């Protein structure tokens, strides 16, 4: 799976969670904090899942 596709899926999930939090009247500053944390987590897991294994010499 490509990194771009992985991040796109994560972003779609984050947008859905932001929408749900907005409907539940969660304060905006908490929504922003959660979104930043989830974006970072998505990048970290995306890199981990899509990196190429070193062949070693």
C-alpha positions as CSV (number, residue, x, y, z in Angstrom):
1,X,0.0,0.0,0.0
2,X,1.3,3.4,-0.9
3,X,2.0,6.1,1.7
4,X,-0.3,8.6,0.0
5,X,-3.3,6.2,0.0
6,X,-2.6,5.4,3.7
7,X,-2.6,9.1,4.6
8,X,-5.7,9.7,2.6
9,X,-7.6,7.1,4.5
10,X,-6.4,8.5,7.8
11,X,-7.5,12.0,6.8
12,X,-11.0,10.8,5.8
13,X,-11.2,9.1,9.3
14,X,-10.0,12.3,11.0
15,X,-12.6,14.5,9.1
16,X,-15.3,12.1,10.2
17,X,-14.2,12.3,13.8
18,X,-14.1,16.1,13.6
19,X,-17.6,16.2,12.2
20,X,-18.9,13.9,15.0
21,X,-17.1,16.0,17.7
22,X,-18.7,19.1,16.2
23,X,-22.2,17.6,16.3
24,X,-21.5,16.6,20.0
25,X,-20.6,20.2,20.7
26,X,-17.0,19.4,21.8
27,X,-15.1,22.7,22.3
28,X,-13.2,23.7,19.2
29,X,-9.8,23.9,20.9
30,X,-10.1,20.2,21.9
31,X,-11.1,19.3,18.4
32,X,-7.9,21.0,17.1
33,X,-5.7,19.3,19.6
34,X,-7.2,15.9,18.8
35,X,-6.8,16.5,15.0
36,X,-3.2,17.5,15.4
37,X,-2.4,14.4,17.5
38,X,-4.3,12.1,15.0
39,X,-2.4,13.6,12.0
40,X,0.9,12.9,13.7
41,X,-0.2,9.4,14.6
42,X,-1.3,8.8,11.0
43,X,2.0,9.9,9.6
44,X,3.9,7.8,12.0
45,X,1.9,4.7,11.3
46,X,1.9,5.4,7.6
47,X,5.6,5.5,7.5
48,X,5.9,2.4,9.6
49,X,3.5,0.5,7.4
50,X,4.8,1.5,4.0
51,X,8.6,1.8,4.5
52,X,10.8,-0.5,2.5
53,X,12.8,-3.1,4.4
54,X,16.6,-2.6,4.3
55,X,18.3,-5.4,2.4
56,X,21.5,-5.2,4.4
57,X,24.9,-5.7,2.9
